[in-house]
């Protein structure tokens, strides 16, 4: 086995003691210096096997997801309707438009129909490509048609296959990032193991395959991997150029795949700004990345049909302020601090996230804030990360890096010259710009994850990568042992750190204990709609259910689980009134104002007994409608009408005058909205 010193540079040392010889050679994809020494053939083999391990890890994970999905839903043995019901909520909407594109006479015609869509929501024409960021569906449908896959694979398998493939790329990118930082592809393997063990907290693939995060985050992981290589010191020009091009391509693609991507890029931009502020990297590199942001925002604005959200993005404000300060500095020769701009922009962004946290009666704001993704993470989340040993190792690695970065910052402030080619035994891991960047980035993402559980799907994969990098990085351990005044690292410490890879993972990969997913009530409802409802019917109900109706039947609906436009928010609030304490006449007027002809009431919402009182739909409606008021610590409610969803089931006047029940099962009640009203008792 080869041994190395000073990061594997192979330079001859004159010191008597060379404790770093106890570490095995760790290959580096990018050379550690502009003039690296000649490497033996073994280095190329290590690079080859590392790349092979990265690719195989991604492929095996994609295959595992496919097998898991098949076992969970018994997908191949189900009819098309039951397959589509597995797409819940907003995922159903995304897949429904993918189907619409495939049904269109041509791809161009399909795109035109989606940009001028008047067949989804009643009384509304909208550009759903921009409204819902449907570029993943556009790409998937184009590939399906252009590749001639119609005779080879069903559309649904092609669609989910692309998503599973992207998850494989996601894992591969995390593998490469950890490898680049630690110098050993064993760190990449450990990253993948921890990612899979904690899969409930690292990905949303189990809950909603078509969600925008599942399409976008793999590209973000590729961007982070490329940025890691780009920030390295002493990178050769060709590798630097390759990393820059990959950063550019992945940044733009990421922005096109997810409407909230520019917020995540803003967090990254702040981390780079702080990295530049303390002088850990070349300012030109950071500004080049900022130019990539500007180009991506501009191109995204044009190709997303002049999306106004990008013009008011905090990312644009920060990048423009920093580049403008640089331009003024060049002209005037004076230094313009950009830190004030960053702080003000970040405050605006935080206010945007926390909008509505004060007491308000607004139904939409309260309902969104009650969603699990905007709640603080539960204790179970931290318990799971601790049980998998991920969180303890992450905290240890983070503390070591933070202290080392603090020491490096103090040395720079003191005027000590920077050593860009620090030796391994120097114990200065905090002087590496890519390490400083990742420390700042993971802290920023962690802060957001502590406030919003939805951010854990961005932060936890990062935690896996950082922890694996630290566990498998000889330089990090040398930093620690230097503080402890140890001159040598005992081999057993290295072996024990690598042995974490052998942590039992079978429980996360069990496929035999999956319970079968089956929803006969929803299947019955969709079957009735397809067979009995007229083609011109318009259905009203909860946004999530209407998404399923749109996908499984193709019928027009009054509302969808969309909240990025005021009119869409108002639609959902008005239709949700079917679960409030309002009169039959009021509900009838609301429904007919949207040309609804059928009403679907869900028993699970009407009789909801949620764990968080005040976050149930009916509670939020009572607050918004003034049917509940608070006095000191007590709440009181009054309405002369009973809850509509309960009263209508009694089949007495005046409810039967406006609505006629036409179908019901254990979960759903369907009422036809009468066009001719009879007021007979």
C-alpha positions in Angstrom: 0.0 0.0 0.0 1.3 3.5 -0.9 1.9 6.1 1.8 1.9 9.8 1.4 2.9 13.0 3.2 1.9 16.6 2.7 -1.4 15.7 1.0 0.2 13.2 -1.3 2.5 15.6 -3.1 5.4 13.1 -2.9 7.8 15.8 -1.9 10.9 14.8 0.0 10.8 15.9 3.6 13.8 16.3 5.9 12.0 16.1 9.2 12.9 13.2 11.4 9.3 12.2 12.2 6.8 11.7 9.4 3.6 10.7 11.3 1.4 11.3 8.2 3.0 8.2 6.5 0.5 6.2 8.5 -2.3 7.4 6.2 -3.0 5.6 2.9 -2.7 7.5 -0.3 -5.8 9.5 -1.1 -6.4 10.4 -4.7 -7.4 13.9 -5.6 -9.3 14.7 -8.8 -7.8 18.1 -9.0 -3.9 18.6 -8.6 -2.8 20.2 -5.4 -0.3 22.5 -7.1 0.3 24.2 -10.5 3.3 21.9 -11.0 2.3 18.5 -9.5 5.0 15.8 -9.4 4.7 12.9 -11.7 2.4 10.3 -10.3 2.6 6.6 -10.7 0.2 4.4 -12.6 -1.4 3.5 -9.2 -2.8 7.1 -8.9 -4.7 6.7 -12.2 -6.1 3.4 -11.0 -7.3 5.0 -7.8 -8.9 7.8 -9.8 -10.5 5.3 -12.1 -12.0 3.2 -9.3 -13.1 6.3 -7.4 -15.1 7.6 -10.5 -16.4 4.1 -11.0 -17.6 3.9 -7.4 -19.3 7.3 -7.8 -21.2 6.2 -10.9 -22.1 2.8 -9.5 -23.4 4.4 -6.3 -25.7 6.7 -8.3 -26.9 3.8 -10.5 -27.5 1.5 -7.6 -29.5 4.2 -5.7 -31.6 4.8 -8.8 -32.3 1.1 -9.1 -33.1 0.9 -5.4 -35.7 3.7 -5.7 -37.3 2.0 -8.7 -37.5 -1.3 -6.8 -38.8 0.4 -3.7 -41.5 2.3 -5.7 -42.6 -0.9 -7.4 -42.9 -2.8 -4.1 -44.7 0.0 -2.3 -47.4 0.5 -4.9 -47.2 -2.7 -6.9 -47.1 -0.3 -9.8 -46.7 -2.7 -12.7 -49.8 -4.7 -11.7 -52.2 -1.7 -11.4 -54.5 -0.1 -13.9 -53.6 3.4 -15.1 -56.2 5.1 -12.8 -54.8 3.5 -9.7 -51.2 4.4 -10.8 -52.2 8.0 -11.2 -53.8 8.2 -7.8 -50.4 7.6 -6.2 -49.4 11.1 -7.4 -50.8 13.2 -4.6 -51.3 17.0 -4.2 -49.3 19.3 -6.5 -47.5 16.2 -7.9 -50.8 15.2 -9.6 -50.9 18.5 -11.3 -47.4 18.3 -12.7 -48.0 14.8 -14.1 -51.3 15.8 -15.6 -49.7 18.5 -17.7 -47.1 15.9 -18.8 -50.0 13.8 -20.0 -51.5 16.8 -21.8 -48.3 17.4 -23.7 -48.2 13.8 -24.9 -51.8 14.0 -26.0 -51.3 17.1 -28.1 -51.0 16.7 -31.9 -47.4 18.0 -31.7 -45.0 19.3 -29.1 -45.3 22.8 -30.3 -49.1 22.7 -30.2 -48.9 21.2 -26.7 -46.7 24.0 -25.4 -49.0 26.6 -26.9 -52.0 25.0 -25.2 -50.2 25.2 -21.8 -49.1 28.8 -22.3 -52.7 29.7 -23.0 -54.5 27.2 -20.8 -58.2 27.7 -20.3 -59.2 24.1 -19.8 -57.9 23.6 -16.3 -59.5 26.3 -14.1 -63.0 27.6 -14.8 -63.2 31.2 -15.9 -59.4 31.6 -16.0 -56.8 31.5 -18.7 -53.2 31.2 -17.5 -49.7 30.4 -18.6 -49.2 27.2 -16.6 -45.6 26.8 -17.9 -44.6 29.9 -16.0 -47.2 29.6 -13.2 -46.1 26.1 -12.2 -42.5 25.9 -13.6 -43.3 23.1 -16.0 -39.9 22.9 -17.7 -39.3 19.4 -16.3 -42.5 18.2 -18.0 -41.6 19.9 -21.2 -38.2 18.2 -21.3 -39.6 14.8 -20.3 -42.3 14.9 -23.0 -39.9 16.1 -25.6 -37.4 13.4 -24.8 -40.2 10.8 -24.8 -41.4 11.8 -28.2 -38.0 12.5 -29.8 -36.5 9.2 -28.6 -39.3 7.1 -30.1 -40.0 5.6 -26.7 -43.8 5.2 -27.4 -43.3 1.6 -28.5 -40.8 0.7 -25.8 -42.0 2.1 -22.5 -45.2 3.6 -21.0 -45.2 7.3 -20.4 -45.5 7.0 -16.6 -42.4 4.7 -16.4 -40.4 7.1 -18.6 -41.4 10.0 -16.4 -40.6 8.4 -13.0 -37.5 6.8 -14.6 -36.1 10.3 -15.3 -36.7 11.4 -11.8 -35.1 8.3 -10.3 -32.1 8.8 -12.7 -31.8 12.4 -11.4 -31.7 11.1 -7.8 -28.8 8.9 -8.9 -27.0 11.9 -10.2 -27.8 13.7 -7.0 -26.0 11.0 -5.0 -23.1 10.9 -7.4 -22.7 14.7 -7.1 -22.6 14.4 -3.3 -20.1 11.6 -3.6 -17.8 13.7 -5.7 -18.1 16.8 -3.5 -17.1 14.8 -0.4 -14.3 13.2 -2.4 -12.9 16.6 -3.6 -12.9 17.9 0.0 -11.4 14.9 1.7 -9.1 13.6 -1.0 -10.5 10.0 -0.7 -13.4 8.4 -2.4 -14.1 6.5 0.8 -15.7 9.8 2.0 -18.0 9.6 -1.0 -19.1 6.1 -0.2 -19.8 7.2 3.4 -21.8 10.1 2.1 -24.0 7.7 0.1 -24.5 5.4 3.0 -25.6 8.2 5.3 -27.8 9.6 2.6 -29.6 6.3 2.3 -29.9 5.6 6.0 -31.5 9.0 6.5 -33.6 8.9 3.3 -36.7 10.0 5.2 -35.0 13.3 5.8 -32.8 13.7 2.8 -35.3 13.5 0.0 -39.0 13.9 -0.8 -39.0 11.2 -3.4 -41.2 8.9 -1.2 -43.9 11.5 -0.9 -44.2 13.2 -4.3 -42.1 12.0 -7.2 -43.0 15.0 -9.5 -42.2 17.7 -6.9 -39.9 20.5 -8.2 -37.3 19.7 -5.5 -36.8 16.2 -6.9 -36.1 17.7 -10.4 -34.0 20.7 -9.2 -31.8 19.6 -6.3 -29.7 17.2 -8.3 -28.6 20.1 -10.5 -27.9 22.1 -7.4 -25.7 19.3 -6.0 -23.8 19.2 -9.3 -23.3 23.0 -9.0 -22.0 22.7 -5.5 -19.6 19.9 -6.6 -18.3 22.1 -9.4 -18.0 25.1 -7.2 -16.0 23.1 -4.7 -13.4 22.3 -7.3 -13.5 25.9 -8.7 -12.7 27.4 -5.3 -9.7 25.2 -4.6 -6.3 26.8 -4.5 -3.7 26.0 -7.1 -6.2 24.4 -9.5 -4.8 24.0 -13.0 -6.4 26.2 -15.7 -8.1 23.4 -17.6 -9.8 22.0 -14.5 -10.8 25.5 -13.4 -12.3 26.2 -16.8 -14.2 22.9 -16.7 -15.6 23.6 -13.2 -16.6 27.1 -14.2 -18.5 25.9 -17.2 -20.2 23.2 -15.0 -21.2 25.8 -12.4 -22.7 28.0 -15.2 -24.7 25.2 -16.8 -26.0 23.7 -13.5 -26.9 27.1 -12.0 -29.0 28.0 -15.0 -30.7 24.6 -15.2 -31.4 24.6 -11.4 -33.0 28.0 -11.8 -35.3 26.8 -14.6 -36.4 23.7 -12.6 -37.7 25.3 -9.4 -39.5 28.6 -8.9 -37.8 29.0 -5.5 -34.3 28.2 -6.7 -33.2 31.8 -6.6 -33.8 31.9 -2.8 -31.4 29.0 -2.3 -28.9 30.6 -4.6 -29.2 33.8 -2.6 -28.1 31.8 0.5 -25.2 30.5 -1.4 -24.3 34.0 -2.7 -24.2 35.3 0.9 -21.8 32.4 1.9 -19.6 33.4 -1.0 -19.8 37.0 -0.1 -18.6 36.2 3.5 -15.9 34.0 2.1 -14.6 36.9 0.0 -15.0 39.4 2.8 -12.6 37.5 5.1 -10.2 37.0 2.2 -10.1 33.2 2.0 -10.4 33.1 -1.8 -9.6 35.2 -4.9 -12.2 38.0 -5.2 -12.2 37.5 -9.0 -13.5 33.9 -8.6 -16.4 35.0 -6.4 -17.3 37.8 -8.9 -17.2 35.3 -11.7 -19.7 33.2 -9.9 -21.8 36.3 -9.4 -21.8 37.0 -13.1 -23.1 33.4 -13.6 -26.0 34.3 -11.3 -26.7 37.5 -13.3 -26.6 35.6 -16.6 -28.9 32.9 -15.2 -31.3 35.4 -13.8 -31.5 37.3 -17.1 -31.8 34.2 -19.3 -34.3 32.7 -16.8 -36.4 35.9 -16.9 -36.5 35.8 -20.7 -37.3 32.1 -21.1 -39.8 32.1 -18.2 -42.0 34.5 -20.1 -40.6 37.6 -18.3 -41.2 36.1 -14.8 -41.5 39.1 -12.5 -40.4 37.1 -9.4 -36.8 37.1 -10.7 -36.7 40.9 -11.0 -37.5 41.3 -7.3 -35.2 38.4 -6.2 -32.9 39.1 -3.3 -30.2 37.3 -5.3 -30.4 40.0 -7.9 -30.2 42.7 -5.3 -27.2 41.3 -3.6 -25.2 40.4 -6.8 -26.0 43.8 -8.4 -24.9 45.7 -5.3 -21.6 43.8 -5.0 -20.7 44.1 -8.6 -21.6 47.8 -8.6 -19.4 48.3 -5.6 -16.6 46.7 -7.5 -17.1 48.9 -10.5 -17.2 52.0 -8.5 -14.0 51.0 -6.7 -12.3 50.5 -10.0 -13.4 54.0 -11.2 -12.8 56.0 -8.0 -10.0 53.9 -6.4 -12.1 53.8 -3.2 -13.4 50.7 -1.4 -17.1 50.4 -1.2 -18.3 48.0 1.4 -21.0 45.7 0.2 -21.8 44.3 3.6 -24.5 46.8 4.3 -26.3 45.8 1.1 -26.1 42.2 2.0 -27.5 42.7 5.4 -30.4 44.8 4.2 -31.2 42.3 1.5 -31.0 39.4 3.9 -33.3 41.1 6.3 -35.9 41.7 3.5 -35.7 38.0 2.6 -36.1 36.9 6.2 -39.1 39.2 6.6 -40.5 37.6 3.4 -40.2 34.1 5.0 -41.7 35.2 8.3 -44.7 37.1 6.7 -47.8 36.3 8.8 -46.0 35.0 11.9 -47.7 37.8 13.9 -51.4 37.4 14.8 -53.6 37.6 11.7 -57.0 36.3 10.6 -56.0 35.9 7.0 -56.9 32.3 6.1 -54.3 31.8 3.4 -51.4 33.0 5.5 -52.4 30.9 8.5 -53.1 27.8 6.4 -49.7 28.0 4.7 -47.9 28.6 8.0 -49.7 25.5 9.4 -48.2 23.3 6.7 -45.6 20.9 8.0 -42.9 22.2 5.7 -43.1 25.6 7.4 -43.1 24.3 11.0 -40.0 23.9 13.1 -38.5 20.4 12.8 -39.6 17.9 15.5 -37.5 16.2 18.0 -37.9 12.9 16.1 -35.9 14.5 13.2 -32.8 15.0 15.4 -33.3 11.7 17.1 -33.2 9.9 13.7 -30.0 11.7 12.7 -28.4 10.8 16.1 -29.4 7.2 15.9 -27.7 6.9 12.5 -24.5 8.5 14.0 -24.7 11.3 11.4 -25.5 14.2 13.8 -22.7 13.5 16.3 -20.0 13.2 13.6 -21.4 16.3 11.8 -21.2 18.4 15.0 -17.7 17.2 15.7 -16.5 18.0 12.2 -18.2 21.4 12.2 -16.6 22.4 15.5 -13.1 21.4 14.3 -13.6 23.4 11.0 -15.1 26.4 12.8 -12.2 26.6 15.2 -9.7 26.2 12.5 -11.4 28.8 10.3 -11.4 31.1 13.3 -7.6 30.6 13.8 -7.0 31.2 10.1 -9.1 34.4 10.2 -7.1 35.7 13.2 -3.9 35.0 11.4 -5.0 36.9 8.4 -6.1 39.9 10.5 -2.7 39.7 12.3 -1.0 40.1 8.9 0.5 36.6 8.9 1.2 35.5 5.3 -1.2 33.0 3.8 0.1 29.5 3.0 -1.9 28.2 0.1 0.2 25.1 -0.1 -0.1 24.1 3.6 1.3 20.7 4.4 -0.9 18.0 5.8 0.9 18.0 9.2 0.4 21.7 9.3 -3.1 21.2 10.7 -4.6 24.2 8.9 -7.7 22.8 7.3 -9.4 26.1 8.0 -7.3 27.9 5.4 -8.8 26.0 2.5 -11.3 28.2 0.7 -13.6 25.3 -0.3 -13.8 24.2 3.3 -14.6 27.7 4.6 -17.3 28.1 1.9 -18.9 24.8 2.9 -18.8 25.7 6.6 -20.6 29.0 5.9 -23.1 27.4 3.6 -24.0 24.5 5.9 -24.5 26.9 8.8 -26.8 29.1 6.7 -28.8 26.1 5.5 -28.9 24.7 9.0 -30.3 28.0 10.4 -33.1 27.8 7.8 -33.7 24.1 8.6 -34.2 25.0 12.3 -37.0 27.3 11.3 -38.7 25.4 8.5 -38.8 21.6 8.3 -39.1 21.8 4.5 -35.5 23.0 4.4 -34.3 19.7 5.9 -34.4 18.1 2.5 -31.7 20.6 1.4 -29.7 20.7 4.6 -29.5 17.0 5.6 -27.8 15.8 2.4 -25.3 18.6 3.0 -24.8 17.2 6.6 -24.1 13.8 5.1 -21.5 15.2 2.8 -19.8 17.4 5.5 -19.7 14.6 8.1 -18.3 12.1 5.7 -15.7 14.5 4.5 -14.6 15.1 8.1 -14.5 11.5 9.1 -12.4 10.5 6.2 -10.2 13.5 5.9 -6.6 13.0 7.3 -6.1 16.7 7.2 -9.0 17.3 9.6 -7.7 14.7 12.0 -4.2 16.2 11.8 -5.7 19.6 12.7 -7.3 18.0 15.7 -4.3 16.1 16.8 -2.0 19.1 16.4 -4.3 20.9 18.9 -4.0 17.9 21.2 -0.2 18.0 20.8 -0.1 14.6 19.3 2.8 14.0 16.9 1.5 10.9 15.4 -1.9 9.4 14.5 -2.3 5.9 15.7 -3.5 3.6 12.8 -6.5 2.4 14.8 -8.0 5.9 14.8 -7.9 6.0 11.1 -9.4 2.5 10.9 -12.1 3.4 13.3 -13.1 6.5 11.4 -13.3 4.5 8.2 -15.2 1.7 9.9 -18.3 4.0 10.2 -18.9 3.0 6.6 -19.8 -0.5 8.0 -22.6 1.0 10.1 -25.7 -1.3 9.8 -27.8 0.0 6.9 -30.0 -3.0 6.3 -33.0 -1.5 8.1 -33.1 1.3 5.6 -32.9 -1.0 2.6 -35.5 -3.4 3.6 -38.0 -3.9 0.9 -39.9 -6.9 2.2 -41.8 -5.1 4.9 -43.5 -2.4 2.8 -47.2 -2.1 3.2 -49.4 -2.1 0.1 -50.8 1.3 -0.9 -54.5 1.2 -1.9 -57.2 3.8 -1.7 -60.5 2.3 -2.9 -62.5 5.3 -2.0 -60.5 7.7 -4.2 -60.6 5.0 -7.0 -64.4 4.8 -6.7 -64.7 8.6 -6.8 -62.6 8.9 -9.9 -64.3 6.0 -11.6 -67.7 7.6 -11.0 -66.6 10.9 -12.4 -65.2 9.4 -15.6 -68.4 7.3 -16.1 -71.2 9.5 -14.9 -70.2 13.2 -15.0 -70.8 15.1 -18.2 -67.8 16.4 -20.1 -68.7 20.0 -19.4 -68.8 19.4 -15.6 -66.8 21.7 -13.3 -65.8 20.2 -9.9 -65.1 22.1 -6.7 -63.4 20.8 -3.6 -60.2 20.9 -1.6 -57.2 22.0 -3.7 -55.4 18.7 -3.2 -58.3 16.6 -4.3 -58.9 18.8 -7.3 -55.4 18.1 -8.4 -56.2 14.4 -8.4 -59.4 15.0 -10.3 -57.6 17.0 -12.9 -55.0 14.2 -13.4 -57.3 11.2 -13.3 -60.3 12.5 -15.2 -59.2 15.5 -17.1 -62.3 17.4 -16.0 -62.2 21.2 -15.3 -61.9 22.3 -11.7 -62.4 25.5 -9.8 -59.2 25.5 -7.9 -55.8 23.8 -7.5 -53.0 23.7 -4.9 -51.4 26.8 -6.2 -50.7 29.9 -4.0 -48.3 32.0 -6.1 -50.9 34.4 -7.3 -53.6 36.4 -5.4 -56.4 35.2 -7.5 -55.5 31.5 -7.0 -55.2 32.1 -3.2 -58.7 33.7 -3.2 -60.1 30.8 -5.1 -58.9 28.3 -2.6 -60.1 30.3 0.3 -63.5 30.7 -1.2 -63.9 27.0 -2.1 -62.7 26.0 1.4 -65.8 27.8 2.7 -67.7 24.5 2.2 -66.1 23.5 5.6 -67.1 26.7 7.3 -70.2 27.8 9.3 -72.0 29.6 6.5 -75.4 29.3 5.0 -76.4 27.1 2.0 -77.2 30.2 0.0 -73.8 31.8 0.6 -72.0 28.6 -0.4 -74.2 28.3 -3.4 -73.4 31.8 -4.6 -69.7 31.2 -4.1 -69.7 27.9 -6.1 -71.8 29.3 -9.0 -69.6 32.3 -9.2 -66.9 29.9 -10.5 -69.4 28.0 -12.7 -69.0 24.9 -10.6 -71.5 22.1 -11.3 -70.4 19.5 -8.8 -69.2 19.7 -5.2 -67.0 17.1 -3.5 -66.8 17.1 0.3 -64.1 15.1 2.1 -65.1 13.6 5.4 -61.4 13.7 6.5 -61.5 17.5 6.4 -65.0 18.0 7.7 -64.4 15.8 10.7 -60.7 16.5 11.1 -59.3 16.0 14.5 -55.7 17.2 13.9 -53.0 17.1 16.5 -52.5 20.9 16.4 -55.7 22.7 17.4 -56.0 25.9 15.5 -54.4 24.5 12.3 -57.4 22.5 11.2 -59.0 23.9 8.1 -62.3 24.4 9.9 -60.5 26.3 12.8 -58.7 28.6 10.4 -62.0 29.3 8.5 -63.8 30.1 11.8 -61.1 32.5 12.7 -61.0 34.2 9.3 -64.9 34.5 9.2 -65.1 35.9 12.7 -66.9 32.8 14.1 -64.3 32.5 16.8 -63.0 35.3 19.0 -60.4 35.3 21.8 -60.7 36.8 25.2 -57.7 36.4 27.5 -56.8 32.6 27.3 -60.3 31.4 26.2 -61.9 31.3 22.8 -65.5 31.6 21.9 -67.4 30.9 18.8 -70.8 31.8 17.4 -72.6 31.4 14.1 -76.3 31.0 13.5 -75.5 28.4 10.9 -74.1 24.9 11.4 -71.0 23.7 9.7 -72.0 23.4 6.0 -70.2 20.1 5.3 -72.0 18.5 8.2 -75.4 20.1 7.7 -75.6 19.2 4.0 -75.4 15.5 4.8 -78.7 15.7 6.7 -80.6 16.2 3.5 -83.1 18.8 4.7 -84.1 22.2 3.5 -82.6 24.6 2.5 -79.6 22.4 1.6 -81.6 20.1 -0.6 -82.9 23.1 -2.5 -79.5 24.0 -3.7 -77.7 20.7 -3.8 -78.5 17.1 -4.8 -76.4 14.2 -3.6 -75.4 12.0 -6.5 -72.6 9.8 -5.1 -71.0 8.9 -1.8 -68.7 6.5 -0.1 -66.9 6.3 3.2 -64.6 9.3 2.4 -66.3 11.4 -0.2 -69.8 13.0 -0.8 -70.5 14.4 -4.3 -73.4 16.9 -4.8 -74.8 18.2 -8.0 -75.3 22.0 -7.8 -78.8 22.6 -8.9 -79.4 25.1 -11.7 -83.1 25.4 -10.9 -83.7 26.1 -7.2 -86.8 24.7 -5.5 -87.7 26.1 -2.1 -90.1 23.5 -1.1 -89.7 22.3 2.4 
